[in-house]
Amino acid sequence: MIAAVLVALVALLHAYFLVLEMFLWDKPFGLKTFQNTQEFATASKVLAANQGLYNGFLSAGLIWGLCGGGMQVQVFFLACVVVAGVYGAASVSRKIFFIQAMPALLALGAIYLGV
């Protein structure tokens, strides 16, 4: 049960990232969240939307795993989240590890512990 809740939380996080990157990137909330200038946000809006779409796919995969896809599907998509989080931490900000990769690692741990 704990594992399912953690997987659902990771799915919700990535749905939230989708909204931030696809719809709020160049709005005041998105600018503040990502500490971007309006000029940069306007210039990179299409790239951010593409990134948001990928976050949506991660969220959809995790929801699929919870709704019948099974543990292997959950593990696959959580592993994808971890890889993306580690890459983001290495290339953009270490903070990404704690926001993205750590929750997925906790969910993976809960799955493997059977809790």
C-alpha positions in Angstrom: 0.0 0.0 0.0 2.8 2.4 0.8 4.5 1.6 -2.5 1.3 2.4 -4.4 0.9 5.7 -2.6 4.5 6.7 -3.3 4.1 5.7 -7.0 1.0 7.8 -7.2 2.8 10.8 -5.6 5.6 10.5 -8.2 2.9 10.3 -11.0 1.2 13.5 -9.5 4.6 15.3 -9.3 5.2 14.6 -13.0 1.7 15.7 -14.0 2.5 18.9 -12.1 5.8 19.3 -14.0 3.8 18.9 -17.2 1.5 21.8 -16.2 4.5 23.9 -15.2 6.5 23.3 -18.3 3.7 23.2 -20.9 1.3 25.9 -19.7 3.0 28.1 -17.0 6.6 28.3 -18.3 6.3 31.9 -19.4 3.7 33.0 -16.8 4.6 34.7 -13.5 4.4 31.4 -11.5 6.5 29.5 -14.0 9.1 32.3 -14.2 9.4 32.4 -10.4 9.5 28.6 -10.1 12.3 28.2 -12.6 13.9 31.5 -11.9 13.8 32.5 -15.6 13.6 35.8 -17.2 10.6 36.6 -19.5 13.0 36.8 -22.4 14.5 33.4 -21.8 11.1 31.8 -21.1 9.7 33.2 -24.3 12.7 31.9 -26.3 12.6 28.5 -24.8 8.9 28.0 -24.5 8.7 25.3 -27.2 11.6 23.3 -25.6 9.9 23.5 -22.2 6.6 22.3 -23.6 8.4 19.3 -25.1 10.0 18.6 -21.8 6.6 18.9 -20.1 5.2 16.4 -22.6 7.8 13.8 -21.6 6.9 14.4 -17.9 3.4 13.7 -18.9 4.4 10.4 -20.5 6.2 9.4 -17.3 3.1 10.3 -15.3 0.9 8.3 -17.6 3.2 5.3 -17.4 3.1 5.3 -13.7 -0.6 5.6 -13.6 -0.8 2.7 -16.1 1.4 0.7 -13.8 -0.9 1.4 -10.8 -4.1 0.6 -12.8 -3.2 -2.8 -14.1 0.2 -2.6 -15.8 1.8 -4.1 -12.7 5.0 -3.9 -10.8 7.3 -4.2 -13.8 5.7 -1.2 -15.5 6.0 0.8 -12.3 9.7 -0.1 -11.9 10.4 0.7 -15.5 8.9 4.2 -15.3 10.3 4.9 -11.9 13.7 4.0 -13.2 13.2 6.4 -16.1 12.3 9.1 -13.6 15.5 8.3 -11.6 17.7 8.5 -14.7 16.1 11.8 -15.7 16.5 13.2 -12.2 20.2 12.2 -12.0 20.8 13.7 -15.4 19.0 16.9 -14.4 21.0 17.1 -11.2 24.3 16.7 -13.0 23.5 19.1 -15.9 21.2 21.7 -14.4 20.9 21.8 -10.6 21.6 19.3 -7.8 18.1 20.3 -6.4 16.5 18.2 -9.2 17.9 15.1 -7.6 15.9 15.7 -4.4 12.7 16.9 -6.2 12.6 14.2 -8.9 14.9 11.3 -8.4 14.6 10.9 -4.6 10.8 10.4 -4.5 11.2 7.8 -7.3 14.0 6.0 -5.4 11.8 5.9 -2.3 8.9 4.4 -4.4 11.3 1.8 -5.9 12.5 0.9 -2.4 9.0 0.5 -1.2 8.1 -1.7 -4.2 11.1 -4.0 -3.6 10.5 -4.1 0.2 6.9 -5.1 -0.6 5.3 -2.4 1.6 
